[in-house]
Amino acid sequence: MSIKTILKNLAVEPKQKGCSTGGQWMGSGSEIAAVSPVDGSLLGNVQTATVEDYENLIERAEHAFLSFRKIPAPQRGELVRQFGNKLREKKLDLGQLVSWEMGKSLQEGLGEVQEMIDICDFAVGLSRQLHGLTMTSERPAHRLYEQYHPLGIVGIISAFNFPVAVWSWNVALAWVCGNVCVWKPSEKTPLCSIACQNIIAEVLKGNNIPEGVSCVLNGGAEVGQWMAEDQRISLLSATGSTRMGKDVAQRVGSRLGKSLLELGGNNAIIITPNADLDTAMRAAVFGAVGTCGQRCTSTRRLIVHESIFDAFTEVLQKAYQQLRIGNPLDEKNHVGPLIDTDAVKMYKEALDQVDAQGGSWLVQGGVLPSDEYGSACYVKPAVALIEHDAPIVHRETFAPILYIMQYKGEIEEAIVIQNEVKQGLSSSIMSLNMRETETFLSHLGSDCGIANVNIGTSGAEIGGAFGGEKETGGGRESGSDAWKVYMRRQTNTINYSAALPLAQGIVFDL
């Protein structure tokens, strides 16, 4: 199917205004060019938001919240259920658009839309389970309990690498909790946001829900700054680099606002002498080259025991020789392009730093010729043999570069190496030895928000809370009880007696 047909099916115009509250599209700022990394073609132009557009949109969101919060949560869940069904109808078109605009493989593009569907299903059930706790009061004839209320406007800043899924993680939960949402997508993937807004707008209109429940604001970093500094935005959920997250946290924190941060990752797999090497190889390869190494959960480091180092690197090298690089919409290919030429530049700089810091190459990298591959964004996945304390190893490079290092002693040594980086998102151990795996999962083990056994670092399910520690930001999205961040907690005490006993036995007689 051609990209023109896909855009038409998703009601995305070649020249499109980039701001919407669920009705007509607006935007009077400068234009963003949506250029595909697949073949360098211009997919469309999107007009960005001005301050006036922003104010208009926020006012509509505020107004929509006044009525949306009154709708019972199960009815809000019904809206999310209908949204999930619309996504099922549009899965192929939206998945292909993700691949065209972002560059990930078609299977990964379809998988990203499936994540959206899955979180909708999760949120529908959640809409009948927004529970609090009942506690025993120390005072006679008193009831003590807690409940949760919607926050108001939830702002969402998403990154290019998951141009639709991360937004859905936030909005599906935020909506069933009674909030309205304002989304600033990455300026590198604006068309995906327009397609998503068109899909949800159809659902909201069909249910007579006011404009402003779902809003989108395309633009540059300035839009994110407006959101971070705006006291009307009760929670700002931001996904991106650690540098960006620190800026958001400072701006939101200066007004004592709430933020949910999902930032960088520098994820490792520990491979012990007790590992199944075939399983370890498959996990490492997909983790390192999936989405061309542009996932926050991408595998960056392999920490391999010296006794199996030669055997494992031999298997890994053979696997890399089988990788097919090319157009991500051709399902025969394993690896697509990087997002743009700036990413290619960072990739090349990282390769140079590996050489300068004493590394050697198990699998040599390099930029592939644009005339052969269709754009200047295709690169070779690379594997470097390097020491764990090399500075480049401690930096997240959003590209398919995998660093391999050895450990010599017990599992504790490998865990120390894994935990020595500043990021703390995802981690894995490959071992069939229970002592090793349980040590890895204990409080003495991985310091990451995600710790896996005999699977890779990449590919989280929506049922579990997603997020990390340290410079990853500490936020949690998606499953488990992550919904609580989208609500305010309230403690209630009810006195059903004729007396007024005070807590802690205080006596106050008049």
Secondary structure, DSSP 8 states (H G I E B T S, - for coil): --HHHHHHHTT--SEEE-EESSSSEE--S-EEEEE-TTT--EEEEEE---HHHHHHHHHHHHHHHHHHTTS-HHHHHHHHHHHHHHHHHHHHHHHHHHHHHH---HHHHHHHHHHHHHHHHHHHHHTT-----EE--SSTTEEEEEEEEE-SEEEEE--TTSTTHHHHHHHHHHHHTT-EEEEE--TTSHHHHHHHHHHHHHHHHHTT--TTSEEEE---HHHHHHHHH-TTEEEEEEES-HHHHHHHHHHHHHTT-EEEEE----EEEEE-TTS-HHHHHHHHHHHHHGGGG-STT-EEEEEEEGGGHHHHHHHHHHHHHT--BS-TTSTT-SB---SSHHHHHHHHHHHHHHHHTT-EEEE--EE--HHHHSSTT-EE-EEEE--TT-GGGGS--SSSEEEEEEE-S-HHHHHHHHHTSSEESEEEEE-S-HHHHHHHHSTTS--SSEEEESS-SS---TTSEE--EETT-S--EESTTGGGGGEEEEEEEEE-SSS---GGG-----
